[in-house]
């Protein structure tokens, strides 16, 4: 056993560790890579390892398929949940807003796979940005395939990494995100920022998800007979904030009040000092 000779920085499991029931494959992978070193068995083993990495790279596609199955077949009821939203919040510990983004991203990338692409958007944000940018090219024809081909070609030519921002800039050009302003208590903002740091996202992104989940919950409740429309996205149901939008003082004050209550529900009992927060493209924006 030569695994311990390598400084791989992964703790070596001893004494039959108690792992989650879904983690057996992770233990097998550790042993293959750092204990048994099965990857040294030749080119075929290394190729197999690379295939595994590529599959893991696009794991959100399988996740989105499974989530969609739970949604339309109401499999969550077998686990004791009454609605899909309840399953997302209590079972998955994720907002239904985020889960629906994963489903949509999986549908987009699956379509690209069927068109013959071997390189796909790396994550949910990239897939969402591809779809939203392609929809701005044409409202009558789905230009997702041609737009993705353009992104791949230009990235290769320019030797640049593909990001959500790069996808948007390639398809529709550079854009200046529209901003909206809301006042939040300072310690609420500090708490939001601390949690966002733990999750590895921007505070504005976390607040966007909280608001998106709230707005999704305020829509019509899901029925027991009809699945939710597959083609509907948040951008279709929630008008963007524009500089031309005229909001009277009373309406704006009511919106601020609702936003304050929303954040208060997400974080418990905070102070009363205020700060100003710039929120980019709420809801539905990608960092």
C-alpha positions in Angstrom: 0.0 0.0 0.0 1.7 3.1 -1.2 -1.1 5.7 -0.9 0.3 7.3 2.2 3.6 8.1 0.5 2.0 10.9 -1.4 1.1 14.3 0.1 -2.3 14.4 -1.5 -3.9 16.4 1.4 -6.9 14.1 1.5 -7.4 12.6 4.9 -7.0 8.8 4.8 -10.1 6.9 6.0 -9.5 4.2 8.6 -11.7 1.9 10.7 -14.6 1.7 8.4 -15.6 5.4 8.3 -19.3 6.3 8.6 -20.1 7.9 5.3 -23.5 8.9 3.9 -25.2 6.1 2.0 -24.6 8.0 -1.3 -20.8 8.3 -0.8 -19.6 4.8 -1.5 -18.4 5.9 -4.9 -16.3 8.7 -3.3 -14.5 6.2 -1.1 -13.9 4.0 -4.1 -12.4 7.0 -6.0 -10.1 7.9 -3.1 -8.8 4.3 -2.9 -8.3 4.1 -6.7 -6.4 7.4 -6.8 -4.4 7.6 -3.6 -4.3 4.1 -2.1 -4.4 1.4 -4.8 -3.2 3.8 -7.5 -5.2 1.9 -10.1 -4.7 4.9 -12.5 -1.1 3.6 -13.0 -2.4 0.5 -14.8 -2.0 2.1 -18.2 -3.5 4.4 -20.8 -6.9 2.8 -20.6 -7.2 3.5 -16.9 -6.1 7.1 -17.3 -8.7 7.5 -20.1 -11.3 6.1 -17.9 -10.4 8.6 -15.2 -10.6 11.5 -17.6 -14.1 10.3 -18.7 -15.1 10.3 -15.1 -13.9 13.9 -14.7 -15.8 15.0 -17.8 -19.0 13.4 -16.5 -18.6 15.1 -13.1 -18.0 18.4 -14.9 -21.5 18.3 -16.3 -23.1 16.6 -13.3 -25.8 19.4 -13.2 -27.4 17.8 -16.2 -28.2 14.5 -14.4 -29.2 16.5 -11.4 -31.6 18.6 -13.4 -33.1 15.5 -15.0 -33.7 13.9 -11.6 -35.2 17.1 -10.2 -37.6 17.4 -13.2 -38.7 13.7 -12.7 -39.4 14.5 -9.0 -41.4 17.6 -10.1 -43.6 16.2 -12.9 -44.1 12.7 -11.5 -44.6 14.1 -7.9 -42.1 11.6 -6.5 -41.6 13.9 -3.5 -45.0 12.6 -2.2 -43.4 9.2 -1.7 -41.0 10.9 0.7 -43.7 12.6 2.7 -43.7 16.0 1.1 -46.9 17.7 0.0 -45.5 20.0 -2.7 -42.4 20.3 -4.9 -41.6 23.6 -3.2 -41.7 21.9 0.3 -39.4 19.1 -1.0 -36.9 21.7 -2.3 -36.8 23.7 0.9 -37.0 20.9 3.5 -35.7 17.9 1.6 -32.9 19.4 -0.6 -32.3 22.5 1.5 -32.4 24.6 -1.7 -34.8 27.3 -2.9 -37.3 26.3 -5.5 -36.0 29.2 -7.6 -32.5 27.7 -7.7 -33.9 24.2 -8.4 -35.9 25.4 -11.4 -32.7 27.1 -12.7 -30.9 23.7 -12.5 -33.7 22.0 -14.4 -33.7 24.6 -17.1 -29.9 24.5 -17.5 -30.0 20.7 -17.8 -32.6 20.9 -20.5 -30.5 23.4 -22.4 -27.3 21.4 -22.2 -29.1 18.1 -23.0 -30.4 19.7 -26.2 -26.8 20.7 -27.1 -25.6 17.2 -26.5 -28.2 15.8 -28.9 -27.0 18.3 -31.5 -23.5 16.7 -31.3 -21.7 19.1 -29.0 -19.1 17.5 -26.8 -18.2 20.7 -24.9 -21.1 22.2 -23.0 -21.8 25.1 -20.6 -19.8 24.3 -17.4 -22.5 25.2 -14.9 -26.0 26.4 -14.4 -25.2 30.1 -14.7 -23.5 29.6 -18.1 -26.4 27.6 -19.5 -28.9 30.2 -18.3 -26.9 33.0 -19.8 -26.7 31.2 -23.1 -30.5 30.8 -23.2 -31.3 34.3 -22.2 -28.8 35.8 -24.7 -30.0 33.6 -27.5 -33.6 34.6 -26.9 -32.5 38.2 -27.5 -31.1 37.3 -30.9 -34.5 36.1 -32.1 -37.9 35.7 -30.5 -39.3 33.5 -33.4 -36.5 31.0 -33.8 -34.4 29.2 -31.2 -30.9 30.3 -31.8 -29.3 28.5 -28.9 -27.4 26.0 -31.0 -25.9 28.6 -33.4 -25.1 31.0 -30.5 -23.2 28.2 -28.6 -21.3 27.4 -31.7 -20.3 31.0 -32.1 -19.2 31.1 -28.4 -17.0 28.0 -28.8 -15.5 29.2 -32.0 -14.6 32.7 -30.7 -13.3 31.4 -27.4 -11.0 29.0 -29.3 -9.8 31.8 -31.6 -9.2 34.3 -28.8 -7.8 31.6 -26.4 -10.2 32.8 -23.7 -12.0 30.9 -21.0 -15.8 30.6 -21.3 -17.7 32.4 -18.6 -21.3 33.6 -18.3 -20.1 37.1 -19.0 -18.1 36.0 -22.0 -21.2 34.1 -23.4 -23.4 37.2 -23.1 -20.7 39.5 -24.6 -20.1 37.2 -27.5 -23.8 36.8 -28.4 -25.3 40.3 -27.8 -22.2 42.4 -27.0 -21.2 44.2 -23.9 -24.0 45.3 -21.7 -24.3 47.6 -18.7 -26.4 45.9 -16.0 -29.3 48.0 -14.7 -29.3 48.7 -11.0 -32.0 49.1 -8.4 -31.5 50.5 -5.0 -32.9 49.3 -1.7 -32.2 50.2 1.9 -31.3 47.4 4.4 -30.3 47.6 8.0 -26.5 47.5 8.3 -26.3 44.4 10.4 -28.8 42.6 8.1 -26.4 43.4 5.2 -23.4 42.3 7.2 -25.1 39.0 8.0 -26.1 38.5 4.4 -22.5 39.2 3.3 -21.1 36.7 5.9 -23.4 33.9 4.7 -22.6 34.7 1.1 -18.9 34.4 1.8 -19.5 31.0 3.3 -21.3 29.9 0.2 -18.7 31.4 -2.1 -21.1 33.8 -3.9 -21.6 37.5 -4.0 -24.1 39.0 -1.4 -26.2 40.4 -4.3 -26.4 36.9 -5.8 -27.6 35.4 -2.5 -30.2 38.2 -2.0 -31.3 37.6 -5.6 -32.0 33.9 -4.8 -33.9 34.9 -1.6 -36.1 37.3 -3.5 -36.5 34.9 -6.4 -37.7 32.2 -4.1 -40.1 34.7 -2.4 -41.6 35.8 -5.8 -41.9 32.2 -6.9 -43.8 31.3 -3.7 -46.2 34.2 -4.3 -47.3 32.8 -7.7 -50.2 30.4 -8.2 -49.9 27.2 -6.2 -48.9 24.1 -8.1 -51.9 21.9 -9.1 -52.1 18.2 -8.5 -53.1 17.4 -12.1 -51.1 19.6 -14.3 -47.2 19.8 -14.3 -45.7 23.2 -14.3 -44.9 24.6 -17.8 -41.5 23.5 -19.0 -40.8 26.6 -21.2 -41.6 29.3 -18.7 -38.6 31.1 -17.1 -38.3 33.7 -14.5 -37.4 36.3 -17.1 -40.8 35.7 -18.8 -42.8 36.3 -15.7 -40.9 39.0 -14.0 -40.4 42.3 -15.9 -36.9 43.8 -15.6 -36.2 47.0 -13.8 -35.6 49.8 -16.3 -34.6 53.4 -16.0 -37.8 54.4 -17.7 -40.0 52.7 -15.1 -41.9 55.4 -13.1 -42.7 54.3 -9.5 -44.7 56.6 -7.3 -43.4 57.2 -3.8 -46.1 55.1 -2.1 -45.5 52.1 -4.3 -41.7 52.3 -3.8 -42.1 52.6 0.0 -44.4 49.5 0.0 -41.8 47.5 -2.1 -39.0 48.5 0.3 -41.2 47.3 3.2 -41.9 43.9 1.6 -38.1 43.5 0.9 -37.3 44.4 4.5 -39.8 41.8 5.8 -38.4 39.2 3.3 -34.8 39.6 4.6 -36.0 39.7 8.2 -37.6 36.3 7.6 -34.4 34.9 6.2 -32.2 36.2 9.0 -33.6 36.5 12.6 -33.7 39.7 14.7 -31.2 42.2 13.5 -30.6 45.9 14.3 -32.1 49.1 13.0 -29.2 51.1 11.4 -29.6 51.4 7.6 -27.3 51.1 4.6 -27.8 51.3 0.9 -27.5 48.2 -1.3 -27.1 48.2 -5.1 -28.8 45.1 -6.5 -28.1 44.0 -10.0 -30.8 42.6 -12.2 -33.2 41.4 -9.4 -34.5 38.7 -9.9 -32.9 36.4 -12.5 -29.5 37.9 -13.0 -26.3 35.9 -13.3 -23.1 37.1 -11.7 
